[in-house]
Amino acid sequence: MRKLTCVVLAAALVLCASPPAYAAFGAGARTDISFIYAPAQPSYFVSASVEKLNGNQNRLAITITELYPDGMENVITETFLIPNNAAGTYEVGGYSVYVDTKGNIQIRACYIVE
């Protein structure tokens, strides 16, 4: 019984290790497959906050949270010194973010500019 098992395993090894018969014919035996990789675009949320400083300047903090389809999350935060009641576009991690402030610590508008 042991000899028979060894012979069967040896035959299976020879069959698996030999090249397939269709590879020798060349034309029509091979199929080329190509894939186009398109990275998933994240959904994003943007928020801003203003901290009052002494004098006529405030500290603006802008946070962008990117949410990817696979569950990964990327948080990008930048801070800027701005004048009181400022409105402008700021670069944060490759995004252009428009922020309009009111008073010393209020945000009128905050969104990503395309």
MDTraj code that builds the backbone (N, CA, C; nanometers):
import mdtraj as md
import numpy as np

residues = "MET ARG LYS LEU THR CYS VAL VAL LEU ALA ALA ALA LEU VAL LEU CYS ALA SER PRO PRO ALA TYR ALA ALA PHE GLY ALA GLY ALA ARG THR ASP ILE SER PHE ILE TYR ALA PRO ALA GLN PRO SER TYR PHE VAL SER ALA SER VAL GLU LYS LEU ASN GLY ASN GLN ASN ARG LEU ALA ILE THR ILE THR GLU LEU TYR PRO ASP GLY MET GLU ASN VAL ILE THR GLU THR PHE LEU ILE PRO ASN ASN ALA ALA GLY THR TYR GLU VAL GLY GLY TYR SER VAL TYR VAL ASP THR LYS GLY ASN ILE GLN ILE ARG ALA CYS TYR ILE VAL GLU".split()
xyz = np.array([
    [0.0824, -0.1189, 0.0000],
    [0.0000, 0.0000, 0.0000],
    [0.0871, 0.1257, 0.0000],
    [0.1951, 0.1202, 0.0736],
    [0.2838, 0.2348, 0.0832],
    [0.3519, 0.2622, -0.0511],
    [0.3903, 0.1541, -0.1221],
    [0.4525, 0.1678, -0.2525],
    [0.3551, 0.2300, -0.3524],
    [0.2317, 0.1876, -0.3470],
    [0.1294, 0.2398, -0.4377],
    [0.1069, 0.3889, -0.4140],
    [0.1045, 0.4310, -0.2887],
    [0.0874, 0.5721, -0.2557],
    [0.2043, 0.6537, -0.3080],
    [0.3241, 0.6028, -0.2936],
    [0.4429, 0.6728, -0.3425],
    [0.4405, 0.6855, -0.4944],
    [0.3980, 0.5807, -0.5629],
    [0.3924, 0.5838, -0.7084],
    [0.2880, 0.6847, -0.7553],
    [0.1722, 0.6886, -0.6887],
    [0.0670, 0.7831, -0.7260],
    [0.1135, 0.9260, -0.7016],
    [0.1771, 0.9528, -0.5898],
    [0.2272, 1.0867, -0.5609],
    [0.3365, 1.1275, -0.6595],
    [0.4238, 1.0353, -0.6964],
    [0.5295, 1.0644, -0.7931],
    [0.4694, 1.0961, -0.9298],
    [0.3664, 1.0233, -0.9707],
    [0.3007, 1.0486, -1.0991],
    [0.2318, 1.1852, -1.0973],
    [0.1689, 1.2196, -0.9861],
    [0.1036, 1.3501, -0.9750],
    [0.2067, 1.4621, -0.9810],
    [0.3210, 1.4418, -0.9189],
    [0.4270, 1.5413, -0.9214],
    [0.4799, 1.5613, -1.0632],
    [0.4972, 1.4521, -1.1376],
    [0.5456, 1.4610, -1.2747],
    [0.4442, 1.5352, -1.3614],
    [0.3158, 1.5078, -1.3424],
    [0.2124, 1.5738, -1.4216],
    [0.2027, 1.7229, -1.3887],
    [0.2154, 1.7570, -1.2622],
    [0.2057, 1.8977, -1.2217],
    [0.3297, 1.9770, -1.2611],
    [0.4448, 1.9155, -1.2623],
    [0.5693, 1.9858, -1.2907],
    [0.5953, 2.0004, -1.4402],
    [0.5308, 1.9195, -1.5236],
    [0.5549, 1.9285, -1.6681],
    [0.4797, 2.0487, -1.7243],
    [0.5322, 2.1113, -1.8299],
    [0.4655, 2.2271, -1.8898],
    [0.3359, 2.1837, -1.9570],
    [0.2371, 2.2700, -1.9590],
    [0.1104, 2.2343, -2.0228],
    [0.1297, 2.2119, -2.1729],
    [0.0497, 2.1260, -2.2296],
    [0.0641, 2.0900, -2.3702],
    [0.0317, 2.2068, -2.4621],
    [-0.0627, 2.2905, -2.4243],
    [-0.1033, 2.3998, -2.5127],
    [0.0006, 2.5116, -2.5202],
    [0.0970, 2.5179, -2.4314],
    [0.1968, 2.6239, -2.4334],
    [0.2936, 2.6075, -2.5498],
    [0.3066, 2.4894, -2.6042],
    [0.4006, 2.4650, -2.7122],
    [0.3486, 2.5156, -2.8461],
    [0.2192, 2.5417, -2.8592],
    [0.1626, 2.5793, -2.9879],
    [0.1722, 2.7282, -3.0169],
    [0.1973, 2.8131, -2.9199],
    [0.2205, 2.9548, -2.9422],
    [0.0942, 3.0339, -2.9710],
    [0.0557, 3.0448, -3.0982],
    [-0.0561, 3.1313, -3.1376],
    [-0.1873, 3.0799, -3.0790],
    [-0.2600, 3.1687, -3.0177],
    [-0.3905, 3.1339, -2.9632],
    [-0.3856, 3.0680, -2.8269],
    [-0.2688, 3.0381, -2.7802],
    [-0.2594, 2.9702, -2.6520],
    [-0.2484, 3.0673, -2.5357],
    [-0.2299, 3.1951, -2.5658],
    [-0.2060, 3.2919, -2.4596],
    [-0.3099, 3.4034, -2.4664],
    [-0.3562, 3.4467, -2.3533],
    [-0.4504, 3.5579, -2.3448],
    [-0.3870, 3.6684, -2.2634],
    [-0.3805, 3.7886, -2.3204],
    [-0.3264, 3.9031, -2.2482],
    [-0.4409, 3.9786, -2.1830],
    [-0.4253, 4.0065, -2.0569],
    [-0.5259, 4.0797, -1.9810],
    [-0.4593, 4.2043, -1.9245],
    [-0.5242, 4.3184, -1.9405],
    [-0.4705, 4.4407, -1.8817],
    [-0.5770, 4.5031, -1.7936],
    [-0.5326, 4.5673, -1.6882],
    [-0.6211, 4.6311, -1.5932],
    [-0.5897, 4.7790, -1.5865],
    [-0.6908, 4.8591, -1.5728],
    [-0.6722, 5.0025, -1.5534],
    [-0.7038, 5.0317, -1.4079],
    [-0.6050, 5.0857, -1.3368],
    [-0.6226, 5.1164, -1.1952],
    [-0.6702, 5.2599, -1.1812],
    [-0.7867, 5.2767, -1.1260],
    [-0.8396, 5.4100, -1.0982],
    [-0.8557, 5.4216, -0.9469],
    [-0.7691, 5.4997, -0.8817],
    [-0.7805, 5.5109, -0.7367],
    [-0.9142, 5.5724, -0.6965],
    [-0.9663, 5.5236, -0.5867],
    [-1.0946, 5.5726, -0.5379],
    [-1.0820, 5.7157, -0.4885],
    [-1.1762, 5.7977, -0.5277],
    [-1.1772, 5.9364, -0.4828],
    [-1.2409, 5.9431, -0.3447],
    [-1.1798, 6.0170, -0.2543],
    [-1.2359, 6.0227, -0.1191],
    [-1.3525, 6.1203, -0.1112],
    [-1.4404, 6.0937, -0.0167],
    [-1.5383, 6.1935, 0.0239],
    [-1.4674, 6.2806, 0.1262],
    [-1.5033, 6.4057, 0.1359],
    [-1.4327, 6.4915, 0.2293],
    [-1.5288, 6.5833, 0.3018],
    [-1.4855, 6.6227, 0.4196],
    [-1.5574, 6.7179, 0.5027],
    [-1.4583, 6.8253, 0.5434],
    [-1.5009, 6.9485, 0.5395],
    [-1.4117, 7.0589, 0.5742],
    [-1.4738, 7.1369, 0.6899],
    [-1.3891, 7.1795, 0.7823],
    [-1.4350, 7.2619, 0.8943],
    [-1.3277, 7.3651, 0.9253],
    [-1.3704, 7.4742, 0.9873],
    [-1.2772, 7.5815, 1.0227],
    [-1.3151, 7.6370, 1.1588],
    [-1.2146, 7.6892, 1.2286],
    [-1.2384, 7.7558, 1.3565],
    [-1.1425, 7.8738, 1.3678],
    [-1.1852, 7.9755, 1.4423],
    [-1.1060, 8.0969, 1.4589],
    [-1.0781, 8.1173, 1.6068],
    [-0.9524, 8.1487, 1.6385],
    [-0.9126, 8.1795, 1.7760],
    [-0.8717, 8.3269, 1.7799],
    [-0.9314, 8.4019, 1.8712],
    [-0.9012, 8.5448, 1.8839],
    [-0.7654, 8.5620, 1.9499],
    [-0.6819, 8.6440, 1.8867],
    [-0.5512, 8.6780, 1.9417],
    [-0.5504, 8.8267, 1.9777],
    [-0.4483, 8.8699, 2.0483],
    [-0.4361, 9.0126, 2.0811],
    [-0.4094, 9.0924, 1.9535],
    [-0.4628, 9.2129, 1.9478],
    [-0.4409, 9.2984, 1.8312],
    [-0.5442, 9.2712, 1.7229],
    [-0.5049, 9.2948, 1.5981],
    [-0.5988, 9.2815, 1.4879],
    [-0.5815, 9.1515, 1.4098],
    [-0.5205, 9.0494, 1.4701],
    [-0.5031, 8.9214, 1.4036],
    [-0.5736, 8.8106, 1.4792],
    [-0.6151, 8.7088, 1.4035],
    [-0.6755, 8.5882, 1.4585],
    [-0.6044, 8.4669, 1.4009],
    [-0.6202, 8.3542, 1.4667],
    [-0.5622, 8.2289, 1.4180],
    [-0.6751, 8.1453, 1.3587],
    [-0.6624, 8.1124, 1.2308],
    [-0.7611, 8.0319, 1.1594],
    [-0.7082, 7.8900, 1.1458],
    [-0.7863, 7.7935, 1.1886],
    [-0.7510, 7.6519, 1.1743],
    [-0.8509, 7.5876, 1.0793],
    [-0.8001, 7.5261, 0.9729],
    [-0.8839, 7.4581, 0.8746],
    [-0.8503, 7.3098, 0.8785],
    [-0.9540, 7.2263, 0.8894],
    [-0.9361, 7.0815, 0.8946],
    [-1.0167, 7.0171, 0.7824],
    [-0.9503, 6.9322, 0.7046],
    [-1.0169, 6.8542, 0.6009],
    [-1.0049, 6.7073, 0.6388],
    [-1.1182, 6.6390, 0.6443],
    [-1.1213, 6.4959, 0.6744],
    [-1.1597, 6.4221, 0.5471],
    [-1.0695, 6.3395, 0.4955],
    [-1.0955, 6.2591, 0.3762],
    [-1.1385, 6.1194, 0.4197],
    [-1.2501, 6.0721, 0.3658],
    [-1.3005, 5.9380, 0.3948],
    [-1.2959, 5.8565, 0.2662],
    [-1.2210, 5.7456, 0.2662],
    [-1.2058, 5.6606, 0.1491],
    [-1.3039, 5.5443, 0.1564],
    [-1.3404, 5.4863, 0.0410],
    [-1.4367, 5.3758, 0.0388],
    [-1.3924, 5.2532, 0.1181],
    [-1.2614, 5.2335, 0.1341],
    [-1.2139, 5.1163, 0.2089],
    [-1.2128, 5.1391, 0.3601],
    [-1.2651, 5.2546, 0.4060],
    [-1.2727, 5.2829, 0.5485],
    [-1.1568, 5.3644, 0.6024],
    [-1.0558, 5.3896, 0.5204],
    [-0.9417, 5.4682, 0.5647],
    [-0.9822, 5.6146, 0.5797],
    [-0.9233, 5.6809, 0.6765],
    [-0.9533, 5.8212, 0.7038],
    [-0.8226, 5.8987, 0.7105],
    [-0.8197, 6.0158, 0.6442],
    [-0.7008, 6.1006, 0.6437],
    [-0.7429, 6.2399, 0.6889],
    [-0.6791, 6.2918, 0.7930],
    [-0.7123, 6.4237, 0.8468],
    [-0.5970, 6.5186, 0.8172],
    [-0.6294, 6.6320, 0.7518],
    [-0.5302, 6.7330, 0.7157],
    [-0.5685, 6.8622, 0.7874],
    [-0.4759, 6.9210, 0.8633],
    [-0.5034, 7.0442, 0.9367],
    [-0.3933, 7.1458, 0.9090],
    [-0.4329, 7.2686, 0.8823],
    [-0.3394, 7.3797, 0.8629],
    [-0.3894, 7.4983, 0.9446],
    [-0.2958, 7.5786, 0.9933],
    [-0.3331, 7.7005, 1.0659],
    [-0.2728, 7.8211, 0.9949],
    [-0.3463, 7.9334, 1.0022],
    [-0.3052, 8.0570, 0.9370],
    [-0.3299, 8.1736, 1.0310],
    [-0.2478, 8.2772, 1.0227],
    [-0.2736, 8.4035, 1.0912],
    [-0.3464, 8.4935, 0.9928],
    [-0.4655, 8.5401, 1.0320],
    [-0.5467, 8.6216, 0.9420],
    [-0.5877, 8.7504, 1.0125],
    [-0.6200, 8.8554, 0.9379],
    [-0.6736, 8.9768, 1.0003],
    [-0.8177, 8.9543, 1.0468],
    [-0.8652, 9.0408, 1.1349],
    [-1.0044, 9.0328, 1.1790],
    [-1.0979, 9.0463, 1.0590],
    [-1.2115, 8.9777, 1.0624],
    [-1.3139, 8.9833, 0.9577],
    [-1.2570, 8.9542, 0.8187],
    [-1.1719, 8.8563, 0.8072],
    [-1.1081, 8.8247, 0.6800],
    [-1.1901, 8.7237, 0.6010],
    [-1.1774, 8.7293, 0.4714],
    [-1.2338, 8.6305, 0.3802],
    [-1.1271, 8.6011, 0.2766],
    [-1.1058, 8.4738, 0.2485],
    [-1.0027, 8.4400, 0.1519],
    [-0.9979, 8.2921, 0.1223],
    [-0.9113, 8.2575, 0.0282],
    [-0.8914, 8.1184, -0.0118],
    [-0.7549, 8.0733, 0.0392],
    [-0.7514, 7.9570, 0.1023],
    [-0.6302, 7.9051, 0.1655],
    [-0.6014, 7.7654, 0.1115],
    [-0.4741, 7.7332, 0.0913],
    [-0.4323, 7.6015, 0.0424],
    [-0.4103, 7.5077, 0.1607],
    [-0.4854, 7.3976, 0.1613],
    [-0.4742, 7.2985, 0.2678],
    [-0.4643, 7.1608, 0.2030],
    [-0.3454, 7.1015, 0.2072],
    [-0.3261, 6.9651, 0.1576],
    [-0.3688, 6.9433, 0.0148],
    [-0.3460, 7.0384, -0.0737],
    [-0.3847, 7.0219, -0.2128],
    [-0.5251, 7.0709, -0.2443],
    [-0.5996, 7.1123, -0.1447],
    [-0.7340, 7.1675, -0.1633],
    [-0.7272, 7.3194, -0.1485],
    [-0.8118, 7.3880, -0.2217],
    [-0.8292, 7.5322, -0.2041],
    [-0.9574, 7.5512, -0.1251],
    [-0.9452, 7.6097, -0.0060],
    [-1.0599, 7.6235, 0.0847],
    [-1.0919, 7.7719, 0.1008],
    [-1.2176, 7.8067, 0.0749],
    [-1.2635, 7.9443, 0.0955],
    [-1.3236, 7.9546, 0.2344],
    [-1.2781, 8.0540, 0.3116],
    [-1.3300, 8.0781, 0.4466],
    [-1.3616, 8.2262, 0.4602],
    [-1.4817, 8.2556, 0.5084],
    [-1.5248, 8.3935, 0.5342],
    [-1.5538, 8.4034, 0.6837],
    [-1.4806, 8.4904, 0.7528],
    [-1.4993, 8.5057, 0.8972],
    [-1.5794, 8.6322, 0.9262],
    [-1.6471, 8.6304, 1.0405],
    [-1.7300, 8.7439, 1.0822],
    [-1.6995, 8.7699, 1.2285],
    [-1.6844, 8.8946, 1.2644],
    [-1.6487, 8.9244, 1.4029],
    [-1.5105, 8.8702, 1.4295],
    [-1.4885, 8.8234, 1.5484],
    [-1.3565, 8.7697, 1.5807],
    [-1.3509, 8.6173, 1.5765],
    [-1.4622, 8.5498, 1.6052],
    [-1.4552, 8.4037, 1.6138],
    [-1.5678, 8.3324, 1.5389],
    [-1.6390, 8.3992, 1.4505],
    [-1.7489, 8.3361, 1.3782],
    [-1.7078, 8.3054, 1.2343],
    [-1.7632, 8.1961, 1.1804],
    [-1.7381, 8.1554, 1.0425],
    [-1.8685, 8.1726, 0.9641],
    [-1.8670, 8.2560, 0.8604],
    [-1.9844, 8.2718, 0.7737],
    [-1.9932, 8.1605, 0.6717],
    [-1.8795, 8.1295, 0.6078],
    [-1.8771, 8.0294, 0.5017],
    [-1.7453, 7.9537, 0.5060],
    [-1.7521, 7.8266, 0.4713],
    [-1.6326, 7.7431, 0.4669],
    [-1.6611, 7.6286, 0.3690],
    [-1.5917, 7.6299, 0.2543],
    [-1.6130, 7.5248, 0.1558],
    [-1.4908, 7.5131, 0.0643],
    [-1.4833, 7.3999, -0.0058],
    [-1.3725, 7.3757, -0.0961],
    [-1.4058, 7.4353, -0.2313],
    [-1.3105, 7.5095, -0.2869],
    [-1.3260, 7.5717, -0.4180],
    [-1.2676, 7.4772, -0.5218],
    [-1.3441, 7.4442, -0.6216],
    [-1.2975, 7.3516, -0.7275],
    [-1.2133, 7.4252, -0.8286],
])
top = md.Topology()
chain = top.add_chain()
for i, resn in enumerate(residues, 1):
    res = top.add_residue(resn, chain, resSeq=i)
    for name in ("N", "CA", "C"):
        top.add_atom(name, md.element.get_by_symbol(name[0]), res)
traj = md.Trajectory(xyz[None], top)
